[in-house]
Amino acid sequence: MQTVSDPASKISQPTTGTGWRLGPYTLSDDGMLMLGDSLVSLSPLQRRLLQCFVRHNRTLLSKEQLMREVWGHEYVSEVSLARAVHSLRQVFAQGPLGSQLIRTVYGTGYILEASVREIDPPGASPASPSPGPLPNLAQDDYLDALLALRQQDPTQLAFSESLLRRCLKVQPNFTPALVALTETLLLQRACGAEDPTSLSEEIETLVAQAEAQQTMTVELEALRAEALLQLHRRPDEAAQSFSSHQASAKDQGPGQRAWARLLLGMGDSRSALQLLEQGLDRERPHGWLLVALAHAHLGQFQQALDALKLQRQTINPAFPLPLNHLLEALILASQGDSEAALNALSASGILFKPFGSLHAIAATVQALAGQRSQAQSLVGEAHRLEPRQLRLASLWGLAALNLDDKAGAEHFFRLAKTHGCAAADYLEDSAFLAPHQHGAVVTNNQRKESGQPRSHTTTLIALAPWRPEVPRAIETA
């Protein structure tokens, strides 16, 4: 049998080492891709293309350069190149990194945006400890947990948590699972599903354990700063941590999302937009919900609705996306579009779920859309809960305000100040609270730091003055 030489093999081979690590994946210098100890099938073209991307990680590769390095010449149609990139994305689509690791720069080329590290040759000292191959069952749990997280369904967070804990029982030092579990716990807190007192010690333990592996430090620092704000209510320290890590905060992934949530939690939506705008892409689901939250906070409701629409276009249609529809319902209700708001509320499925913190948003939508009796029923149920069970008390305060229940609103806002509330700073100067901003209830319950009213104008990102880049990004996506 005649052997056909690979026209790009000389270009695709690394000059040193024995391959690369892409997060939980390993790519050998001969193009063998492994996830744990499982082989991921690649065609020869996919192999050469992936090797080219990892050699130039986080570098914009022009279409012409890709053609030269992968095919060995430039006589390749752009359609063929696009198909090759799409097929490689599909290889990663259902894995832990997702298809978004290859970003399209329209009209120019492509960028691989994954954490890539060259594997040391035999006999060399490793740059950092490796957790070793991930057993098949643990690997399945990890991948299933990430797929559940991508649905952005608060009711699936506990399921993701259980899978990640099971994975870590098998491989305690698997850093990506440690980071994912930390993020999952913080997301549960943000959605009002967890008591902060029960999370603080565990998150500190998880961060310390993952940090001991000397990997993913960017994500860990971001998650630690988010914990300082959400669990310990130490905004000054959280802001200082962000200022110290601004350069790395631009790297896409769990770290960037944590920094953005931190900024939103501090009411600094302009900085959150600046941070997120770089990674927006119609083929990438991550970031659009946070962008929508930032725009809604600033009262830019149409841009927020556009961002929510684009998020729905970038994710599997089978995913329900309850947070997406719930925010859409709140925006539409605030705009006076009652019918569309109630349809979006129904699409969120929240009313068919067990009673929880996010029902506060449903109550606000119903109050604004004319279903006052249903809203009063939900608020009444919240009144019957123990104070520490009202983990998003400020949102219940918003619902009460829209029912003209000033006594109830005062009660909920006071609980938010006493016991903490993940949504309090975001809500305080948001467009949703603006119609009530000058009322006695809101004025009496303004959150203060160091004896002074919280500044509504400070922007944490020390870059050029903020410009509305995201609306333009949405228009051109």
HELIX and SHEET records of a PDB file:
HELIX    1   1 SER A    9  SER A   12  1                                   4    
HELIX    2   2 PRO A   44  ARG A   55  1                                  12    
HELIX    3   3 LYS A   63  LEU A   66  1                                   4    
HELIX    4   4 MET A   67  TRP A   71  3                                   5    
HELIX    5   5 GLU A   78  ALA A   93  1                                  16    
HELIX    6   6 SER A   99  LEU A  101  5                                   3    
HELIX    7   7 ASN A  136  ARG A  150  1                                  15    
HELIX    8   8 PRO A  154  GLN A  156  5                                   3    
HELIX    9   9 LEU A  157  VAL A  170  1                                  14    
HELIX   10  10 THR A  175  ALA A  190  1                                  16    
HELIX   11  11 PRO A  196  GLU A  211  1                                  16    
HELIX   12  12 THR A  217  GLN A  230  1                                  14    
HELIX   13  13 PRO A  235  SER A  244  1                                  10    
HELIX   14  14 GLN A  246  ALA A  249  1                                   4    
HELIX   15  15 PRO A  254  GLY A  265  1                                  12    
HELIX   16  16 SER A  269  LEU A  276  1                                   8    
HELIX   17  17 GLU A  277  GLY A  279  5                                   3    
HELIX   18  18 TRP A  288  HIS A  297  1                                  10    
HELIX   19  19 PHE A  301  GLN A  313  1                                  13    
HELIX   20  20 PRO A  322  SER A  334  1                                  13    
HELIX   21  21 SER A  338  SER A  348  1                                  11    
HELIX   22  22 ILE A  350  PHE A  352  5                                   3    
HELIX   23  23 HIS A  359  LEU A  368  1                                  10    
HELIX   24  24 ARG A  372  HIS A  383  1                                  12    
HELIX   25  25 PRO A  387  GLN A  389  5                                   3    
HELIX   26  26 ALA A  393  ASN A  402  1                                  10    
HELIX   27  27 LYS A  406  HIS A  419  1                                  14    
HELIX   28  28 ALA A  424  GLU A  428  1                                   5    
HELIX   29  29 ALA A  434  HIS A  436  5                                   3    
HELIX   30  30 ALA A  440  ASN A  444  1                                   5    
HELIX   31  31 GLU A  469  THR A  476  1                                   8    
SHEET    1   A 5 SER A  38  VAL A  40  0                                        
SHEET    2   A 5 LEU A  33  LEU A  35 -1                                        
SHEET    3   A 5 TYR A  25  SER A  28 -1                                        
SHEET    4   A 5 GLY A  19  LEU A  22 -1                                        
SHEET    5   A 5 VAL A 116  GLU A 118 -1                                        
SHEET    1   B 3 LEU A  61  SER A  62  0                                        
SHEET    2   B 3 GLY A 109  LEU A 112 -1                                        
SHEET    3   B 3 ILE A 102  VAL A 105 -1                                        
SHEET    1   C 2 LYS A 448  GLU A 449  0                                        
SHEET    2   C 2 GLN A 452  PRO A 453 -1                                        
END                                                                             
